[in-house]
Amino acid sequence: MRAVRVECAYAALEHDNRALAALQCISWDFRSMLGMVDGNLRIMVECITIDGNCPPPGTYVDGIRIVEILEEWQSDILTHHLIVMEFAADFVGHYFHGGDLAILAGSNFTASGLVLQIAGRHDAMVKFLSDVRSKVPVERVTSAKGSEGLVQKGPTLQQHRVVRMAHECGWYEVPKRTSIRELADKLGLSKSTVAEQLVKAEGEIVASFLDTSLGNE
């Protein structure tokens, strides 16, 4: 099975009306595809809120509609809502008309950004990814590896953002042109978080480099 994991940082989506509406809640986690209805794609998702105020059935924002709330339950201070959502044919639905493309578990949308895991026929996936890249800045795409299924190798989305900012600001130059404090201010994070994410990301990058180098020996 061909499969990819597509990651988009929230900064790339923050002016999108759909993203703004979605982040009135904590997270949206994909659960299942439900098929096509009048050319529109229906999926089941779990929406998590703190105040219990989930968008009601009939809510429509730029090609996405809440069809039905199937169930609600509490866990600690959170409310979970099992929802049927519909994506209009002219927005997302048409990519799935051929039955050769599917969304996979692990797809979600949070304040960190969008993670979309897709499997399907190569040609369909190439077209889908090409269209996504033309509309949204994609941080990275990770492919499946052997029988391990979808694997996330290398820095996480936040780590990628921190390393990119560090590189752009001269952190890796000699002498350094920036400091942890300056990076933290630019990223809106604490100094300790920036330092931790840099170390973790650099560890992943070095490990990946060594794996590749050893594999070529």
Secondary structure, DSSP 8 states (H G I E B T S, - for coil): --EEEEEEEGGGTTT-HHHHHHTTSSEEEEEEEEEEETTEEEEEEEEEESSS----TT-EETTEEEEEEEEEEEETTEEEEEEEEEE-TTTTGGGGTTS-EEE-TT-EEETTEEEEEEEE-HHHHHHHHHHHHHHS---EEEEB-TTS-B---SS-HHHHHHHHHHHHTTTTSSS-S--HHHHHHHHT--HHHHHHHHHHHHHHHHHHHHHHHHHT-
